[in-house]
Amino acid sequence: MSKIAALILAAGKGTRMKSDLIKVLHEVAGQPMVCWPLAAAREAGAEEMVVVVGHQAEQVQRVLSGEAGLRIALQEEQLGTGHAVACGLPALSGNSTTVLILCGDTPLLTGATLQRLAMTHHSSKAAVTVLTAKLADPSGYGRIVRDSAGRVQRIVEHKDATPDEAAINEVNSGIYCMELDFLQAHIGSLGSNNAQNEYYLTDLVAVAVAEQRGCAAVVADDTQEIMGVNDRAQLAQAARLLRERINTRLMQDGVTLIDPDCTYIDAGVVIGADTEIWPGCVVRGKTVIGKGCLLESNVQVCDCTLGNKVHLKSGSVLAEAVLHSDVAVGPMAHLRPGTVLHDQVKIGNFVETKKAVLGEGSKASHLTYLGDAEIGREVNVGCGTITCNYDGVNKHRTVIGDNVFVGSDVQLVAPVTVGRGALIAAGTTVTRDVPPDSLAIARTPQVNKEGWCLKQK
């Protein structure tokens, strides 16, 4: 098969979204909408990509800056699909002979469908191949007009269709495969004599037929794939369908989802076999979860790495944290960025951590804040412990050695170091370093005034 390039048209603002953000940058299942057709094109074998941008061009370019082999083309005025392709063509290297033309607002399009489109285009030797769909309600879509032998003759936009043409239920998806030489020869000759006064890419179908280079068609197996996202309701619908795909794939790979309809997992998430996820969980970003883990209801995880047999209890929230194996967290714990929990660490209910590293076997079972802390192995952190890490200007670190016992209601005023094997008595405020194997106790002396209460009556 010939080398394939992809043009993704993403210049429109998307006014029906009623948003300050351009439509193609709205997230769908964890990725900006435009990234989905890009991924589909890569899967179909496209070796170079050009995204045609207009509104918020710098923002789109910034979002896509990490995409390999991608270039940006600018469409300053939005004068139709034909004009958008004309703006994008000069950015192609010329090494490809076939061009996939995609829309940036079709996140449900799959690489498998584009592969079938490209293979049909190659085998038919047509100048143009269009992806079509048959809809019960074709309103708003361009209609595919065929001759008596079933050959595609032209595409008529909905607003330009006659009553007979409007009755056709086979519609244009806006997704094409075209020969580069044909595009370059004819894209500049498109006219705008239509209801929208725009340059329609669809007019090239009739040109290909007239030149006897032909137009082939591939009917999509799943009509949902061609769905464009134009408003918030369609955004939610696309996200739901993508989550169904994601969840189905995970279950086929050995992950248990108790209620897939109430489980929200982003496209970039990796989850190992025999992990069980309860309803209401949200797993986002570049999260990697190992084997045999358990996520109870209403857990939120974003950009985290979890080892094997990690237990996240109900209501816990984790972001940019690393958990090794056999770790238990929660319920209702909050692990903030920079948290690292080594094997067999236990973080209990209403514990918050931030830039805290806990060594193997350590535990903070409840009602504790550990920030900017380095905690050794087999450390017990009692209820109500606080690392006082902020002096109003700078953050400071607390270092606790192995086998330390920290009693309840302890304040560690950083910067401070507690040596290995030390014991911090309950109610102590630690302001100085504690040597190894020492008892630290700092309390206001208790005074009992006997009979005082009787005298007040």
Buried (B, 14 or more C-beta within 10 A) or exposed (E): EEBBBBBBBBBBBBEEBEBEBBBBBBBBBBBBBBBBBBBBBBBBBBBBBBBBBBBBBEBBBEBBEEBEEBBBBEBEEBBBBBBBBBBBBEBBEEEBEBBBBBBBBBBBBBBBBBBBBBBBBBEBEBBBBBBBBEBEEBEEBBBBBBEEEEEBBBBBBBEBBEEEBBEBEBBBBBBBBBBBEBBBEBBEEBEBEBEEEBBBBBBBBBBBBEEEBBBBBBBBEBBEBBBBBBBEEBBEBBBEBBBEEBBEEBEEEEBEBBEBEEBBBBBBBEBBEBBEBBBBBBBBBBBBBBBBBBBBBBBBBBBBBBBBBBBBBBBBBBBBBBBBBBBBBBBBBBBBBBBBBBBBBBBBBBBBBBBBBBBBBBBBBBBBBBBBBBBBBBBBBBBBBBBBBEEEEEEBBBBBBBBBBBBBBBBBBBBBBBBBBBBBBBBBBBEEBBEEEBEBEBEEEEEEEEEEEEEEE
